[in-house]
């Protein structure tokens, strides 16, 4: 290696020659390597509109057993409250109540919603659905919380069994 460093090429020391060649190569490479471009794309949109129609809270509950042919009449189930909270965008919508399920085991079955005194922005309200009229609705014309107690009247038929009655509550824009 020592001999290589002291050698001369055309009267120029090899080490100087190597430094010149490497420097020229670096300058040449930096001159002829083209620029690199990067494209950044981003979609910009308006923020989504969030509507405040409100919410409905209706807990499940179990009625006590009854005998065939008996009538079960519970007025104002205070522990089973249906709460409809109407937001600003929900004003004017209709509260729909529909009854479905195993109502065939009953000769008669009805569920009533009765608003508690002073518990909603529109005053006293009442909605009733039954085996013969399984749908009802009422327009809610003010924002706020509507609290309803439930009344259930059921007359069992002659067939034994377990009934699962489903009451559905929705806010819709049609009566």
C-alpha positions in Angstrom: 0.0 0.0 0.0 2.9 2.3 0.8 4.3 1.7 -2.6 1.0 2.7 -4.2 0.8 6.0 -2.4 4.4 7.0 -3.5 3.8 6.0 -7.1 3.4 8.6 -9.8 1.2 8.6 -12.8 2.2 11.0 -15.5 4.3 12.8 -12.9 1.2 13.3 -10.6 1.1 11.4 -7.3 -1.6 8.7 -7.3 -3.2 10.0 -4.1 -3.8 13.4 -5.7 -5.1 11.8 -8.8 -7.6 9.6 -6.8 -8.8 12.7 -4.9 -9.4 14.6 -8.2 -11.2 11.7 -9.8 -13.5 11.1 -6.8 -14.3 14.9 -6.5 -15.0 15.1 -10.2 -17.3 12.0 -10.0 -19.2 13.5 -7.1 -19.7 16.8 -8.9 -20.7 15.0 -12.1 -23.3 12.8 -10.2 -24.8 15.8 -8.4 -25.1 17.7 -11.6 -26.8 14.9 -13.6 -29.1 13.4 -11.0 -32.5 15.1 -11.7 -34.6 16.7 -9.1 -37.2 14.5 -7.4 -40.7 15.8 -7.0 -43.3 14.8 -4.5 -47.0 15.3 -5.0 -49.2 15.7 -1.9 -52.9 15.3 -2.4 -55.6 16.1 0.2 -59.3 16.4 -0.1 -60.8 19.3 1.8 -64.5 19.2 2.5 -67.1 21.1 4.5 -67.6 19.7 8.0 -70.6 17.3 8.1 -73.8 18.7 9.4 -74.8 17.0 12.7 -78.5 17.1 13.3 -80.0 17.0 16.8 -83.3 15.2 16.4 -83.3 13.9 19.9 -83.3 10.5 21.6 -85.8 8.0 23.0 -85.3 5.9 26.1 -87.7 3.0 26.7 -86.5 0.3 29.1 -87.7 -3.3 28.9 -89.9 -4.7 31.7 -91.6 -7.9 32.7 -95.2 -8.2 33.7 -96.3 -10.7 36.3 -97.8 -14.0 35.2 -101.6 -14.2 34.7 -104.2 -17.0 34.1 -106.1 -17.6 30.9 -109.2 -15.4 30.8 -107.9 -12.9 33.4 -107.4 -9.2 32.8 -104.2 -7.4 33.9 -104.7 -3.7 34.4 -101.8 -1.6 35.5 -102.2 2.2 35.3 -99.3 4.5 35.4 -96.2 2.3 35.7 -94.1 4.9 37.4 -90.9 2.8 37.3 -91.2 2.3 33.5 -90.9 5.7 32.0 -90.5 6.4 28.4 -88.4 9.6 27.9 -88.4 11.3 24.5 -85.8 14.1 24.4 -86.6 16.3 21.3 -83.6 18.3 20.0 -83.8 21.5 18.1 -83.9 19.7 14.7 -86.6 17.3 16.0 -89.2 20.0 16.5 -92.2 19.2 14.3 -91.4 15.4 14.1 -94.0 12.8 15.0 -93.6 10.4 17.9 -94.7 7.0 16.4 -95.7 4.2 18.7 -96.3 0.7 17.2 -97.3 -2.6 18.8 -96.1 -6.0 17.5 -95.2 -9.4 18.8 -97.1 -12.2 20.4 -100.4 -10.4 20.9 -102.2 -13.4 19.6 -102.2 -15.0 23.1 -104.4 -12.1 24.3 -108.1 -11.4 23.6 -107.3 -7.7 24.2 -104.0 -5.9 24.7 -103.2 -2.2 24.9 -100.4 0.1 25.9 -100.9 3.7 26.8 -98.4 6.5 27.2 -99.5 9.3 29.5 -97.3 12.3 30.0 -96.6 13.1 33.6 -98.1 16.4 34.8 -95.8 19.3 34.0 -93.2 16.9 32.5 -93.1 18.1 28.9 -93.2 21.3 26.9 -96.6 20.7 25.3 -98.8 20.0 28.3 -100.7 16.7 28.9 -100.3 14.1 26.1 -101.6 10.6 25.7 -101.0 7.9 23.1 -102.6 4.5 23.0 -101.8 1.4 20.8 -103.8 -1.8 21.0 -104.2 -5.2 19.4 -106.9 -3.7 17.0 -105.1 -0.3 16.5 -101.3 -1.2 16.6 -100.0 2.2 15.5 -100.4 5.8 16.8 -98.5 9.0 16.4 -98.5 12.6 17.8 -96.6 15.6 16.6 -94.1 17.1 19.0 -94.0 20.9 18.4 -91.5 22.0 21.0 -88.0 21.0 21.9 -87.4 19.5 25.3 -87.9 16.4 27.4 -91.2 14.5 27.3 -91.7 12.0 30.1 -94.4 9.4 29.8 -95.6 6.8 32.2 -97.0 3.6 30.8 -100.4 1.9 31.3 -100.8 -1.7 30.2 -104.2 -3.4 29.9 -104.2 -7.1 28.9 -106.9 -9.7 28.8 -105.4 -13.2 28.4 -107.1 -15.6 25.9 -107.6 -19.3 26.4 -104.2 -20.4 25.2 -101.3 -20.8 27.6 -97.8 -19.6 26.6 -95.3 -16.8 27.0 -95.9 -13.6 25.1 -93.2 -11.2 24.0 -94.9 -7.9 23.0 -92.7 -5.4 21.3 -93.5 -1.6 21.5 -91.5 0.5 19.0 -90.9 4.2 19.4 -89.6 6.3 16.6 -89.3 10.0 15.6 -90.4 10.5 12.0 -91.4 13.4 9.7 -94.7 11.9 8.6 -97.9 11.5 10.7 
